[in-house]
């Protein structure tokens, strides 16, 4: 532990605070520049000495103005490039010139980086002051609002200024959008499903359509030649019974997934066939029947 460790609390390895290589502020530090140019008040709450009061010996009655430096001009005056380029006669002289150029370059970079560091620190201080001021204003506004709400009755103007409905949060908006999208997809899916059912029904009854004159003549002859007038009159007068039978057929189609009163396969059966559910059900039934038959056979063998 060295001799100078006492002023650092007898701790070894503690280095002093790094000093800035720029002794004065730069012309790009606008905050310090404005403070230096601002008028300084005098008097009891200001600066300076009153009339008739002597200032201490060795000091100045008026404070010296702050000197601002231009980094680029400082670089030109401090590490300017040599005016006369001497010819290189040896390798040692070349290394010496190269090291001198590196020193000039490093010192110029150090000046510029130090200026950037000071500007960045000044910007961070400004942002911190703004955030503290905003937080202070919010706290004061919250305290004022709490006091007014505790001590006074809400006025009509305040009621009109406040929103009539509570605004939704971001999570509630996202959930509402998801519900709307689900409803739209569900409506679209059901519409496509109904169209597919109509298409399957149309496919099954397409053979009964009359599309040519020959088919029309054949159907008319079958209706009037094969049956007597009494039977035809009876069929034409069976309106209520036909409606009842058609309703029963529709109920049967809805229950069993068929088309045309059970004559053709409907959309539910087609879905089961395409998804493989029908085959799985048939295999399960077959396995169950086989198990039951095996149990009966074992019981018969046991009895015998």
ZAMARGU-4260 file (C-alpha; in steps of 0.2 Angstrom, whole numbers, plus 5000, padded with zeros to 4 digits):
<rodrens>
0) 5000/5000/5000 | 5007/5017/4995 | 5009/5033/5004 | 4995/5041/4996 | 4982/5028/5001
5) 4976/5038/5016 | 4966/5050/5007 | 4957/5036/4998 | 4952/5027/5015 | 4968/5016/5015
10) 4961/5007/5000 | 4974/5001/4988 | 4970/5001/4969 | 4958/5016/4970 | 4962/5028/4956
15) 4958/5047/4957 | 4944/5054/4946 | 4949/5056/4928 | 4951/5074/4923 | 4944/5081/4907
20) 4957/5085/4894 | 4946/5100/4889 | 4949/5114/4903 | 4935/5125/4897 | 4918/5121/4890
25) 4916/5120/4871 | 4905/5132/4860 | 4894/5117/4856 | 4888/5116/4874 | 4873/5128/4871
30) 4866/5127/4889 | 4883/5133/4897 | 4884/5146/4883 | 4867/5153/4887 | 4870/5153/4906
35) 4887/5163/4902 | 4878/5176/4891 | 4863/5178/4903 | 4863/5194/4914 | 4868/5191/4932
40) 4858/5201/4945 | 4867/5211/4958 | 4863/5215/4975 | 4859/5205/4991 | 4853/5190/4980
45) 4865/5193/4966 | 4884/5192/4963 | 4898/5205/4965 | 4902/5218/4978 | 4892/5233/4983
50) 4899/5250/4981 | 4912/5255/4994 | 4916/5237/4998 | 4933/5232/4994 | 4936/5215/4986
55) 4949/5203/4993 | 4967/5205/4988 | 4972/5194/4974 | 4954/5192/4967 | 4944/5202/4954
60) 4930/5214/4958 | 4921/5207/4942 | 4920/5189/4938 | 4931/5184/4923 | 4920/5179/4908
65) 4920/5161/4904 | 4931/5156/4889 | 4923/5144/4877 | 4934/5134/4865 | 4932/5128/4848
70) 4938/5110/4847 | 4943/5111/4829 | 4953/5127/4831 | 4961/5119/4847 | 4966/5104/4836
75) 4974/5115/4823 | 4983/5125/4836 | 4989/5111/4846 | 4992/5096/4834 | 4994/5105/4818
80) 5002/5095/4803 | 5020/5100/4801 | 5023/5114/4788 | 5039/5108/4781 | 5041/5089/4777
85) 5058/5084/4779 | 5065/5070/4768 | 5066/5053/4776 | 5084/5046/4775 | 5083/5032/4787
90) 5072/5019/4795 | 5073/5027/4812 | 5068/5044/4805 | 5053/5036/4797 | 5047/5027/4813
95) 5050/5044/4822 | 5039/5053/4810 | 5026/5039/4810 | 5025/5040/4829 | 5023/5059/4829
100) 5009/5057/4816 | 5000/5044/4827 | 5002/5055/4843 | 4994/5070/4833 | 4980/5059/4827
105) 4976/5051/4844 | 4976/5068/4853 | 4964/5075/4840 | 4952/5060/4842 | 4953/5062/4861
110) 4948/5080/4859 | 4933/5076/4848 | 4927/5061/4859 | 4928/5072/4875 | 4917/5085/4867
115) 4905/5071/4861 | 4905/5064/4879 | 4901/5081/4886 | 4887/5084/4874 | 4879/5067/4877
120) 4880/5070/4896 | 4872/5087/4894 | 4858/5079/4884 | 4855/5066/4897 | 4854/5079/4911
125) 4841/5088/4901 | 4831/5072/4898 | 4832/5068/4917 | 4826/5085/4922 | 4811/5084/4910
130) 4806/5067/4916 | 4807/5074/4934 | 4797/5089/4930 | 4784/5079/4921 | 4783/5067/4936
135) 4782/5081/4948 | 4767/5089/4938 | 4758/5072/4938 | 4760/5070/4956 | 4754/5088/4959
140) 4739/5086/4948 | 4734/5069/4956 | 4735/5078/4973 | 4725/5092/4967 | 4712/5081/4959
145) 4711/5070/4975 | 4708/5085/4986 | 4695/5093/4975 | 4685/5076/4974 | 4686/5074/4993
150) 4680/5092/4997 | 4668/5096/4983 | 4653/5089/4974 | 4656/5085/4955 | 4650/5100/4945
155) 4640/5098/4929 | 4655/5105/4919 | 4666/5091/4926 | 4653/5078/4922 | 4652/5084/4904
160) 4671/5085/4902 | 4673/5067/4907 | 4669/5053/4895 | 4652/5045/4895 | 4659/5027/4894
165) 4675/5019/4900 | 4688/5017/4887 | 4693/4999/4883 | 4710/4993/4887 | 4722/4986/4874
170) 4718/4968/4880 | 4700/4971/4879 | 4701/4978/4861 | 4712/4963/4856 | 4699/4951/4864
175) 4685/4960/4855 | 4694/4959/4838 | 4697/4941/4840 | 4678/4938/4844 | 4673/4947/4829
180) 4685/4938/4818 | 4678/4921/4825 | 4660/4926/4822 | 4664/4931/4804 | 4674/4915/4801
185) 4659/4905/4808 | 4646/4913/4798 | 4657/4911/4782 | 4660/4892/4787 | 4641/4889/4789
190) 4637/4898/4773 | 4649/4887/4764 | 4643/4871/4773 | 4625/4875/4767 | 4631/4877/4749
195) 4639/4861/4750 | 4624/4852/4757 | 4613/4860/4743 | 4627/4854/4730 | 4626/4836/4737
200) 4607/4836/4736 | 4607/4843/4718 | 4620/4829/4713 | 4608/4815/4720 | 4592/4822/4712
205) 4600/4827/4695 | 4595/4811/4687 | 4576/4815/4689 | 4578/4832/4680 | 4568/4834/4664
210) 4580/4843/4652 | 4574/4837/4635 | 4558/4836/4626 | 4558/4817/4625 | 4560/4815/4644
215) 4545/4828/4646 | 4534/4818/4634 | 4539/4801/4643 | 4534/4808/4660 | 4517/4815/4654
220) 4513/4798/4646 | 4517/4789/4661 | 4506/4801/4672 | 4491/4800/4661 | 4491/4782/4653
225) 4496/4771/4667 | 4484/4778/4680 | 4465/4781/4679 | 4457/4797/4681 | 4451/4793/4698
230) 4468/4789/4704 | 4475/4805/4696 | 4462/4815/4704 | 4465/4808/4721 | 4484/4811/4719
235) 4481/4829/4714 | 4470/4832/4729 | 4482/4825/4742 | 4489/4842/4747 | 4489/4841/4766
240) 4495/4823/4766 | 4510/4827/4754 | 4515/4842/4765 | 4515/4830/4781 | 4525/4817/4772
245) 4537/4830/4766 | 4539/4837/4783 | 4542/4819/4790 | 4555/4816/4776 | 4564/4832/4781
250) 4564/4827/4799 | 4571/4810/4795 | 4585/4818/4784 | 4590/4830/4798 | 4591/4815/4810
255) 4600/4802/4799 | 4610/4814/4787 | 4601/4808/4772 | 4593/4817/4756 | 4576/4815/4748
260) 4568/4806/4763 | 4581/4794/4765 | 4584/4789/4747 | 4602/4796/4745 | 4617/4799/4756
265) 4618/4816/4764 | 4632/4828/4769 | 4635/4822/4787 | 4638/4804/4780 | 4650/4811/4767
270) 4659/4820/4781 | 4661/4804/4791 | 4667/4795/4776 | 4680/4808/4771 | 4686/4810/4789
275) 4688/4791/4792 | 4675/4792/4806 | 4664/4779/4798 | 4677/4767/4795 | 4683/4768/4813
280) 4666/4766/4819 | 4664/4750/4808 | 4680/4743/4814 | 4675/4746/4832 | 4658/4738/4830
285) 4666/4723/4821 | 4679/4721/4835 | 4665/4722/4848 | 4655/4709/4839 | 4670/4698/4838
290) 4673/4700/4857 | 4655/4695/4861 | 4655/4680/4849 | 4671/4674/4858 | 4664/4676/4875
295) 4648/4666/4870 | 4659/4653/4862 | 4669/4652/4878 | 4654/4651/4889 | 4647/4636/4878
300) 4663/4627/4879 | 4663/4629/4898 | 4645/4623/4900 | 4649/4608/4889
</rodrens>
